[in-house]
Amino acid sequence: MITVGVAGASGYAGGEVLRLLLGHPQVRIGTISAGSSAGSLLGQVAPHLTPLADRELQATSPEAFADHDVVVLALPHGASDGLARELADDVVVIDCAADHRLTDAAAWSSFYGSPHAGAWPYGMPELLTHGGVKQREYLREVRRVAVPGCYPTAVSLALAPVLQAGLVESTDVVVVAASGTSGAGKALRPHLLGAEVMGGMSPYGVGGGHRHTPEIEQNLAVAAGEPVSVSFTPTLAPMPRGILATCTARTRPDVTAADLRAALDKAYGDEPFVTLLPEGAWPTTGAVLGSNSVQLQVALDEHAGRAVVVAAVDNLTKGTAGAAVQSMNLALGLDEQAGLSTIGVAP
């Protein structure tokens, strides 16, 4: 059995990691830690995790995770690197925060306002690179993994195949995406109260200000083999979890709808966690709720000369915790699908 500890277990991401690990056949859950909730029982903050309800949340420290095979960091952005540096080199450390995602130090400083901690191998196994190699090949037997952001998961998987195939322009990419409120974490904020959110939608991070923008551009540039410029507008939807991303890009001359579909089918035809829906069927967030699945559909807007790729993903599962477990499996040489399900929850 592999002993896995979770730092930040009281948050949404940490709780989702624990939910998946409880179903992993080769995992024993070790230390679970928290910040302000340390000393509480997990059942007080995550009552849905019944098998662990009587486990006490420990204070987060390197000593708390001694003798663990894997440590998953579900900490606020900027807090992961300090703990990670204190963990042994042979421990697999999976960072669910943004600390180690970006390769460009200037982009990190600009969007996060702190010194860059350096980049780790990027935990999106299905991401297509310009050379045609999937990102999973760079995750085998590594000891440090940066889990992707939730929006970048949906957008990158939607657009990477058509950029890699040279079917769309890399300088004219527009994304509008809606996310559930859990993407903002558990911290109490007035604009996230049920009375404020239910019954309405609102944009945020407008004008290129969202922190996931450089990560999306970084991933798409890896696929395209050249810089990619993205206009990204996120919106807050009145639902707890899920992302629906509508991604468009200007097509090159003579590109057909069949070309676009063929690129996605070639990229993901054998991927267990990415599904290109039958023609005429469109992704919905409800269909992927609680699963490690991404649903995709593509169309050609002939009037505007644009490819339209729509992606649906659960921001907490495939968008965070599922990617962490999937990457952990690859790093340890386990079955990549262990502990993960493509089955959603409905209604």
BELCORSUL-V989271 format. One record per helix or strand. SS is the DSSP state (h for helix, s for strand). FROM is the first residue (numbers start at 1). LEN is the number of residues. Records with the same first field share a line. If there is no record, write none. Layout:
SS = FROM-LEN ; FROM-LEN
This chain:
s = 2-6 ; 27-8 ; 41-1 ; 56-1 ; 58-2 ; 70-4 ; 92-4 ; 121-2 ; 128-1 ; 134-1 ; 144-3 ; 168-12 ; 202-3 ; 230-7 ; 243-9 ; 274-3 ; 294-8 ; 306-8
h = 12-10 ; 42-4 ; 50-3 ; 62-4 ; 80-6 ; 105-8 ; 135-4 ; 150-15 ; 181-4 ; 190-3 ; 194-4 ; 213-12 ; 257-12 ; 285-4 ; 317-16
